Amino acid sequence: MATFIIEGGHKLSGNITPQGAKNEALQVICAVLLTAEKVTIKNIPDIRDVNKLIFILGELGVKVIKLNADTYTFQADALDLNYLESENFKKDGSSLRGSIMIVGPLLARFGKGYIPRPGGDKIGRRRLDTHFEGFIKLGATFRYNQEELFYGVEADELVGTDMLLDEASVTGTANIVMAAVMAKGVTTIYNAACEPYLQQLCKMLNSMGAKITGVGSNLLKIEGVTKLNGCTHKILPDMIEIGSWIGMAAMTKSSITIKNVSWDDLGLIPRVFQKIGINLERRGDDIFIPEQDSYEIQNFIDGSILTISDAPWPGFTPDLLSIILVVATQAKGSVLIHQKMFESRLFFVDKLIDMGAKVILCDPHRATVIGMNHEFCLKATTMTSPDIRAGISLLIAALSAQGTSTIQNIEQIDRGYQNIDERLRAIGAKITRVD
C-alpha cells in the first residue's frame, strides 16, 4: 500500500493541463467492442481504472496498440468470448465498476454479455437495475448467479422499443445506447443522462455509423444499424480534475492557470465555485485563478444559508461535492452540502474534523460547514483515502494544513488522477510518494 507524505502550507504557481476525462474514457473504450474495425482514441488518461479496463479488453482479445503517451488504437476483430466465463474475468471485472459497460456492446454485437458484480468506490449503494432493465426491454434474457455474484444477458436479436429510465444513470444510459445502436428498429430512451461525456459517446458512435438524435437532451432516439465502422475520437478534459485544481488553488491561496479546459462543457462548475467566493477568470479556453487571502460564501437572496447539492446534468456533478466541502472549510461564512445520490460519500468528514475543520455531519447525505476564513489553519494528521474523490479532497486539505500529513491507501487517488504527485511538485507542492 502506497502513501503520500505532504508538507502543507506551500503556495502553488504555474500552469496545469487537465488529463483526459476518466468517465468518458471508460465509456468510449468499451464502445470499441461494437466494431471489428480499428478505432483510435486520443487523450486517454494514464490512471488505474482506465488501464485496468484496457487490460480486460486485451485479455478478451482486443488488439491494443499504444501509439504515444495518451493515444491508443483498438481492434476487436478476433475476440475470445470464452474469457467472459473464466475465473480470470470474474476476478478482473469485479475490481472495476466501469467494466459493466462492456455488456451493452457485447450484447449488441455477439448476442451475449456477462459481468461479475463490479467493484469501485465504497460510497454507498450503486445498483445496476437500470442497465439490465434496459437490456430486457430490448429483448434480452437476464440471469444472475447469486453464489458467484455473476450477471448475464443473452439475446438472439435485440429489437428497438420505447423506454423510460427509472433514473438518469450515466453508465446505464451509455450501456443501453451501446446495445440499442445495433438493435432492429427504433429505440427511444426518455430520462436519459445527458452529461457531456455521454454526449461524447453518442458523437463517437454517430461517427462510426450509428444514427442517434437528441444528443444533449434527456430524450434520445436511436435508429438501429447492422454494422459500425472504425473512427478516431478525442476525449474531453476531465471536469472533475479541473474542479480539483480550482479547489487546490483556493485552499493554498495560490494563483494557477488551468489550460485547455473546454469551458463550454463545464456547465455549472465555475459558477458553483464562484458562489463560495472563489475568483476565477475565463481566458480563452483557460481558467485563471488569482491568489486570494479570503473568499466569502454567498447567501441566497433572502439571506438564508447557501445549499449546494448534486443533480443529474445539467445540475452540479456529485463528484465535486467532496471538494466543495473541503474548500468551504476555509471560506468566510457557512454552507450546507447536500449529497443526494450516495449515502456514504460524506463520511470522510471525520478526518477533516480531526484536522480542525468545523463540519457538522447532519446525516449520511448532509453536512453543514462553518468556514474559518483562513484564520485557523487545518492541522496535519494521518489519514486513509476511502475513495477517489474523498482522497483528492483530503489531499487538498493536507496541502493547506500546518505541518506534515500522511495519506494512506493512495491507490484510490491513483484510480482517477494521473501522476498527481509529479504534477503537484511541478507547481510547487511538497509531496512525496512512499511505496
N, C-alpha and C positions, 0 to 999 in steps of 0.2 A: 504494500500500500504506500503510495507516494504522498508527500507532504509539501505544503508551501510554508516558507518562513518569510514573513512580511514585516519590514521595519516601516512603521507608519509615520505620517507627518511630513512626507516629502511632496512637493508640488510637481505636477506633470506639465510638460510642454512639448509642442511639436504637432506633427500631422499623423493621423492614423487612418488606414484604409480598411473598411469592414470586410470581413470574409464573405464568401457566398452563403446564401441562406440555408441553414440546416433543414428547416421544414420543407422548403421547396425541393432540395436535393433528394430527400427521401422519397418524395412523390415521383419526380421525373426520372430518377434512376430505375424505379420499379416499372415505369412505362416502357422501357426498352424491351421488356418481355413481350410486347404486343406485335413485334415485327421480327422477321428474320434478317432484315437489312441492317446495315451499320448505322449507329446513332452516335453522334459526337456531342458531348456536354461540356460546357466551359464554366469556369468559376466554381468548381466543386470544392467545398471546404475540406481541409485535411483534419478531420475530427473523428473521434472514436466511433460514434454512431453511424456516420456515413461510411467509414472504412469497413465497419462490420457488415453493413448491407452489401457493399461491393464484394466482400469476401464470400457472402452467402450466394450471390449471383454467380461468382466464379465456380463455387462448388456445384451449382446447378448446371453448369456447362456453358455459361455465357463467356464469350471471348472478350477479355478485358485488356485494353492496352492503355497505359498511361503515357500520354504524349508530352506533357510537361507537368509542372507543379500542380496545376488546377484543371487540366483538360484530359478527358478520357474518351476513348471510343469503346462502345459496347456492341456486340453482335450475338444475338440469341438465335442462331441458326441450327444448333445441334445440342438441344438440352437433354439432360439426363433426369427425366421426371421421377425415376426411382429414388432419387435423392430426397424427394419430398416426404417419403415414408420411412426414411432411415433414422437411426438413432442419432447420427451426427446432426441431421437437420433439426431434430427435436431439441437438441442442446443448443445449436447455433441460433435458431429462430426464437427460442424462449428468452434470450438475453437482450432482445432488441424489439421494442414496441413497433417501430416502423416497419418491421418485417410483415406485419399484417397486410400491407399494401401490395404484396406480390400476388395475393389471392385473386383480386379482380382481373388483372391482365392474364394470369394463367387460366382462369375460368373462361375468359373470352376467347382465348386462342386455342386452348387444348381441352376445354370442357371439364376441367377439374382443378381445384386448388386446395392446398392443405396448409395448416399452420398450427404450431403449438401455441398454447396461451402465452402471449408475448409479455416481456418484462418492461423495463423502463423506470421512470421516476416513481418514487413512493410518495405520491401527492394526493392519494385518495382513490376512490373507485372510478375506474375508467372503462365503462362497459363497451362491448363490441356489437351490441344488438343492432345498431343502425347499419353496420356493414352487412351482416348476414340477412337481415330482413330485406335489404335492397336486392341482394343476390336471389333470395327466394322469390321476390316479386318478378324478377326477370326470368324465372323458370328453373332455378337450381334447386337441387335437393340438399338439405343440410343434415349433417350428422356430427355428433360430439361424443368423444370417448372420455368419460369423466375420470376414469382411472389414470389415463395418460395425459389428461388435460390437452387433448388434441382435437382440432376443429377440421371439418372438411366440407366442401361443396362440390357438387358434380352436376353436369347437365349435358344432354345430347345436343341441345340447341337453346340459346338464350333468345327470348322474344321481348321486344320493346313494350313498355307499359307506362302508365301514369303512376307516379308515386309521390307521397307527401312524407318527407322525413320527420321522424319524431323529435329530432334535434338537428341543429345545423352543424353537424360534426364535420370538421375539415378533412380528416383522414377517411371518414365514412363516405363523404361526398366524392373524394378523389377515387376511392376504391370502386364505388358504384359507377362513376363516369368511365373508368377504365374498362369495366365489364360491359357497359352499355354501348361503347363505340363500335363493337362488332356484333351486337345483337340484331336480330331480324326485325325491321320496322323502326318505329319511332318511340323513344323514351322521353318523358318529361319528368324532371326532378324539381319539386317545389320545396321551399325551405332549405335549399341547397346552401352550403357555405359559399362565401364569395370573397374570401381573403385573397390578397394579391398573389400568393403562392399557388392557390387553386386556379386563379386566372392564368397564371403562367403555365400550369399543367395543361389547361384547355387550349391555350395558344400553341403549345408544343404539339399536342395531339392533332389539332387542325392542320399544322404544317406537315404532319405525317399522312394526311388524307382523311382525317375524321371530319364529321360535319356537326359541330357543336355551335349553337347560337344561344344568346342570352348571357354570354360570358361577362362577369362582373355584377350580375344580378343574382337574386335568390331563386330564379326560375330558369332552369337550363333545359334546352331542347336538343336531343341527340338523335340524329338520323343514322342508323347503323350502316356500316360499310363492311365489305367482305375481306378487305386487306388493308394494312397500313404499311407505309414506306419508311425509310430512314430519314434522318433530319439532323440539323445542327441547332443546338439550343444553348442559350446563356442564362445562368441562374442570377437572380437579383441579389443585391447585397442584403445581409441579414439585419432586419429591422430590430431584432432583439439585441443583437450586439451593438447596434447604433445607440439604442437606449441605454445600454450598459456603459458605453463611453461617455454619454452625457452625464450619467449619474456619477461616474468617477471624477469627472472634471468638477462638478458641483461640490462633492464631498471633500475634495482635496484643495479647494479654492484655486483651481488651475485653469489655464487657458489652453485649449487644444482645438484643432480643426479636424473634423471628420470628413474625409474625402469621398466623393462619388457615392452619395447616399441614396440616389434615386428618390429624391424628395417627394415626388408626386405619388409614390407608393407607400408613404409613411402614415397616411391617414391622420388620426388624432394624436399621434405620439408627440410631435413637437408642442402642440397646444397643451397637453396634459402636463408636460414638464414646465411649461410657462405658468400654468395655474399654481404650481408650488413654488413659483418665484424664480425659476432658472431663466436667465437671459440667454437667448441663442439667436443667431442671425443666419439667414439663408444667403449664401454667397455662391451664385450659380447653382451647381448641384452639390455644394458642400455645406456643412453645418459648422459655424464658428461659435464656440462657447467662450466668452471672455471671462477673465478672472473675477470672482465675486467674493467679497468678505462676508456677505449676508444675503439671504434670499427669503422672501416672505410669502407664505401661503395665502392665496386669495380666499375670501369667504364667498358664499353665494350672495346674490344681490340683496337678499333680505337680511343679511348679516349672520345667517346660520353657518355652522361649520361645514367646510367643504367635504364632500364624499367623492372618492374616486373608486369606481367599480369596473369590473370587466364585463364584456358583452361580445357576442359574435360580431364580426366585421360588418359594417364599418365602426363598430364600437371599439373600446380600448382593449388591446390584447391582454389576456391573463398572464402571459409570460413576463410582462414587465411590472406587474403589481409588486412583486418582492423588491424590485429595485426602487420603485417609487417609495415604498415604505422605508427603506434604509435611508434614502436621500432626505426624506421628511424628518428623520430624527435630528438633523442639524438645521432645519428650517426655523423661521420665526413664525409661530402660530401652530395650529393643530389641524389634523385631517383624520377622517375616518376612511380606512381601507376596507373595501367590501369585496372579498374574493368569492364570487358566486359559484364558480364552476367546480372547484376542487376543495374538498373538506379538510385536507391535511397540509395545504401549501403554506399556511401561515405559522405552522408550529415551530419554525426556526427562530421566531422572535425571542424565545427564551435565551438564545445566545446573545442577541442584541441587548437584552435586559442585563445580562451578566456584564456586558461592556459599558453599562451605564446609561443606555437609552431609556427614554420614558415612553414605554409602549404598554397599553392595556389590551390584552387579548380578550375580547368580549365573548367570543365563541369560536368554533372552528372556522367560521367564514369572515369574521370581522375583527379588526384591530384599530384602536384609536392611538394615534401617535401625537405626543406633545413635544413639539420641536424645541431644541435647546439653543438655537440661533448661534451655534459655534461658540457659545460662552463656556461650555464644558465639553472637553474632548472625550470621545469614547476611549475606553481603556483597553489595552491589548489583552488578549486572552488566548486560550487554546480551544479550537472548535473542530467539529466534524461536518463535512458538507453532506447534507441529506439528499439533495437533488441538484440538477443543473442550475436552475435559476436561483435557488436559495444559496447555492455555492458561490455564484458570482456576486450575490448581494453581500455575503459575509466577507468576500474578498474586498469589495468596495469599502465596507466598514473597517476592515483591517488597514487598508491604505490610508484612511483618515485618522486612525487611532493613535494614541500616545503610547509608544513602546513597541515591542516586537510580538507579533501574533503568530500563531501556528494554526494552519488549516489542514486537517487530515482528510483522507478519502477524496483527494482532488481528482481522482479518475472521473468522478461525477462532473466536475467542471470541464475536464478534457472531452467529455462526450459532446459538448456543444460549443467550445471555444478553442480556436486554433492557435497553438503556440502562445497562449495568453501570457505566460511569464516572460518570454522573449520579447514580445511586443510591448509589454509594460516597461521592461527595462530600457527599451529603446527610447521611451519618452520620459524617463527619469525615475521610475519606481524602483524601490529597493526590495526585490523579491527573489527568493532562491528556491529551487525545486530540489527536494531531497528524496531519493528513491529508497 
